[in-house]
């Protein structure tokens, strides 16, 4: 990166030979971010999207927990908002967000969700301990 910035000088272009390349196909590297026409796209994404959509539809009247682990607030439209909408629209759905920074729960979900502001590893250790304790003392 430093070499690229230095090569730019006062302009905004870098020499083509400084653009990182894929070691397999030789294609130009680019950040995996919105705006490059490839964010959350591809065969694997489509397969997984179809799989989870089918599951949710088949279980729409069952108890479903949408568990969000460590999702930030930069792109809520990809994970948080779909989880919120599903939790709100499915009668028996619940939502839990675990994040070490953000304590945000939309008002319509106050009765169907919660946030836990804590280290995810600690939350999972605590959950495991609680489950093991219940198994030992039914």
C-alpha positions as a Markdown table, in Angstrom:
| # | Residue | x | y | z |
|---|---|---|---|---|
| 1 | Unk | 0.0 | 0.0 | 0.0 |
| 2 | Unk | 2.8 | 2.4 | 0.9 |
| 3 | Unk | 4.4 | 1.8 | -2.5 |
| 4 | Unk | 1.0 | 2.4 | -4.3 |
| 5 | Unk | 0.5 | 5.7 | -2.4 |
| 6 | Unk | 4.0 | 6.8 | -3.1 |
| 7 | Unk | 3.6 | 6.0 | -6.8 |
| 8 | Unk | 0.4 | 8.1 | -7.0 |
| 9 | Unk | 2.3 | 11.3 | -6.2 |
| 10 | Unk | -0.2 | 14.2 | -6.4 |
| 11 | Unk | -2.5 | 12.3 | -8.7 |
| 12 | Unk | -5.0 | 9.5 | -8.1 |
| 13 | Unk | -3.7 | 6.8 | -10.4 |
| 14 | Unk | -1.2 | 4.1 | -9.7 |
| 15 | Unk | 0.9 | 2.1 | -12.1 |
| 16 | Unk | -0.9 | -1.1 | -13.3 |
| 17 | Unk | 2.0 | -3.3 | -12.2 |
| 18 | Unk | 1.3 | -2.3 | -8.6 |
| 19 | Unk | -2.2 | -3.6 | -8.6 |
| 20 | Unk | -2.3 | -6.8 | -6.6 |
| 21 | Unk | -3.3 | -9.9 | -8.6 |
| 22 | Unk | -5.0 | -13.2 | -7.8 |
| 23 | Unk | -2.4 | -15.9 | -7.5 |
| 24 | Unk | -4.7 | -18.4 | -9.2 |
| 25 | Unk | -6.3 | -16.5 | -12.2 |
| 26 | Unk | -4.2 | -13.3 | -12.4 |
| 27 | Unk | -7.3 | -11.1 | -12.1 |
| 28 | Unk | -7.0 | -7.7 | -10.5 |
| 29 | Unk | -7.6 | -7.8 | -6.8 |
| 30 | Unk | -10.3 | -5.5 | -5.4 |
| 31 | Unk | -11.8 | -4.9 | -2.0 |
| 32 | Unk | -14.9 | -7.0 | -1.2 |
| 33 | Unk | -17.1 | -4.1 | -0.5 |
| 34 | Unk | -20.3 | -2.6 | -1.8 |
| 35 | Unk | -20.0 | -0.7 | -5.0 |
| 36 | Unk | -17.8 | -3.1 | -7.0 |
| 37 | Unk | -20.7 | -5.1 | -8.3 |
| 38 | Unk | -19.8 | -8.3 | -6.5 |
| 39 | Unk | -20.8 | -7.9 | -2.9 |
| 40 | Unk | -22.6 | -11.0 | -1.6 |
| 41 | Unk | -22.9 | -12.4 | -5.0 |
| 42 | Unk | -22.0 | -15.7 | -6.6 |
| 43 | Unk | -23.0 | -19.3 | -6.8 |
| 44 | Unk | -22.2 | -20.1 | -3.1 |
| 45 | Unk | -24.2 | -17.1 | -1.9 |
| 46 | Unk | -27.2 | -17.9 | -4.0 |
| 47 | Unk | -27.2 | -21.5 | -2.9 |
| 48 | Unk | -27.0 | -20.5 | 0.8 |
| 49 | Unk | -29.7 | -17.8 | 0.4 |
| 50 | Unk | -32.0 | -20.3 | -1.2 |
| 51 | Unk | -31.4 | -22.8 | 1.5 |
| 52 | Unk | -32.1 | -20.4 | 4.4 |
| 53 | Unk | -35.1 | -18.9 | 2.7 |
| 54 | Unk | -36.6 | -22.4 | 2.2 |
| 55 | Unk | -35.9 | -23.3 | 5.8 |
| 56 | Unk | -37.5 | -20.1 | 7.1 |
| 57 | Unk | -40.6 | -20.6 | 5.0 |
| 58 | Unk | -41.0 | -24.2 | 6.0 |
| 59 | Unk | -40.7 | -23.2 | 9.7 |
| 60 | Unk | -42.5 | -19.9 | 9.7 |
| 61 | Unk | -45.0 | -21.0 | 12.3 |
| 62 | Unk | -42.3 | -22.7 | 14.5 |
| 63 | Unk | -40.1 | -21.1 | 17.2 |
| 64 | Unk | -37.1 | -19.5 | 15.4 |
| 65 | Unk | -34.3 | -17.7 | 17.1 |
| 66 | Unk | -32.3 | -15.2 | 15.0 |
| 67 | Unk | -29.0 | -15.0 | 16.7 |
| 68 | Unk | -26.8 | -12.2 | 15.5 |
| 69 | Unk | -23.1 | -12.5 | 16.6 |
| 70 | Unk | -20.8 | -9.5 | 16.3 |
| 71 | Unk | -22.5 | -7.6 | 13.5 |
| 72 | Unk | -21.6 | -4.0 | 13.4 |
| 73 | Unk | -23.7 | -1.0 | 12.3 |
| 74 | Unk | -21.9 | -0.3 | 9.0 |
| 75 | Unk | -24.2 | -2.4 | 6.8 |
| 76 | Unk | -27.4 | -3.1 | 8.7 |
| 77 | Unk | -29.4 | -3.9 | 5.5 |
| 78 | Unk | -27.5 | -7.2 | 5.0 |
| 79 | Unk | -28.0 | -8.9 | 8.3 |
| 80 | Unk | -29.7 | -6.8 | 11.0 |
| 81 | Unk | -32.7 | -5.5 | 9.0 |
| 82 | Unk | -33.6 | -8.8 | 7.5 |
| 83 | Unk | -33.4 | -10.4 | 11.0 |
| 84 | Unk | -35.5 | -7.6 | 12.4 |
| 85 | Unk | -38.1 | -7.9 | 9.7 |
| 86 | Unk | -38.4 | -11.7 | 10.0 |
| 87 | Unk | -38.6 | -11.5 | 13.8 |
| 88 | Unk | -41.3 | -8.9 | 13.6 |
| 89 | Unk | -43.3 | -10.7 | 10.9 |
| 90 | Unk | -43.0 | -14.3 | 12.2 |
| 91 | Unk | -45.3 | -15.0 | 15.1 |
| 92 | Unk | -43.0 | -17.2 | 17.2 |
| 93 | Unk | -39.6 | -15.7 | 16.2 |
| 94 | Unk | -37.2 | -14.2 | 18.6 |
| 95 | Unk | -34.0 | -12.1 | 18.1 |
| 96 | Unk | -30.8 | -11.9 | 20.2 |
| 97 | Unk | -27.9 | -9.7 | 19.2 |
| 98 | Unk | -24.5 | -10.2 | 20.9 |
| 99 | Unk | -22.0 | -7.4 | 20.3 |
| 100 | Unk | -19.2 | -5.9 | 22.4 |
| 101 | Unk | -20.1 | -2.3 | 21.3 |
| 102 | Unk | -23.7 | -1.9 | 20.2 |
| 103 | Unk | -26.9 | -1.9 | 22.3 |
| 104 | Unk | -29.5 | -1.2 | 19.6 |
| 105 | Unk | -32.9 | -2.9 | 19.4 |
| 106 | Unk | -35.7 | -1.4 | 17.3 |
| 107 | Unk | -38.7 | -0.4 | 19.4 |
| 108 | Unk | -41.1 | -2.8 | 17.6 |
| 109 | Unk | -38.9 | -5.8 | 18.8 |
| 110 | Unk | -38.6 | -4.9 | 22.4 |
| 111 | Unk | -41.0 | -7.8 | 23.3 |
| 112 | Unk | -39.4 | -10.2 | 20.9 |
| 113 | Unk | -35.7 | -9.5 | 21.2 |
| 114 | Unk | -32.8 | -8.5 | 23.3 |
| 115 | Unk | -29.2 | -7.2 | 23.0 |
| 116 | Unk | -26.3 | -8.4 | 25.0 |
| 117 | Unk | -23.3 | -6.1 | 25.1 |
| 118 | Unk | -20.4 | -8.4 | 25.9 |
| 119 | Unk | -17.5 | -10.4 | 24.5 |
| 120 | Unk | -19.1 | -13.1 | 22.3 |
| 121 | Unk | -16.7 | -15.8 | 23.6 |
| 122 | Unk | -17.7 | -15.0 | 27.2 |
| 123 | Unk | -21.4 | -15.2 | 26.2 |
| 124 | Unk | -21.0 | -18.5 | 24.6 |
| 125 | Unk | -19.0 | -19.9 | 27.5 |
| 126 | Unk | -21.7 | -18.7 | 29.9 |
| 127 | Unk | -24.4 | -20.3 | 27.7 |
| 128 | Unk | -22.5 | -23.6 | 27.6 |
| 129 | Unk | -22.0 | -23.6 | 31.4 |
| 130 | Unk | -25.7 | -22.9 | 31.9 |
| 131 | Unk | -26.7 | -25.7 | 29.6 |
| 132 | Unk | -24.3 | -28.2 | 31.2 |
| 133 | Unk | -25.6 | -27.2 | 34.7 |
| 134 | Unk | -29.1 | -27.9 | 33.6 |
| 135 | Unk | -28.1 | -31.3 | 32.2 |
| 136 | Unk | -26.4 | -32.2 | 35.5 |
| 137 | Unk | -29.4 | -30.9 | 37.6 |
| 138 | Unk | -32.6 | -31.6 | 35.6 |
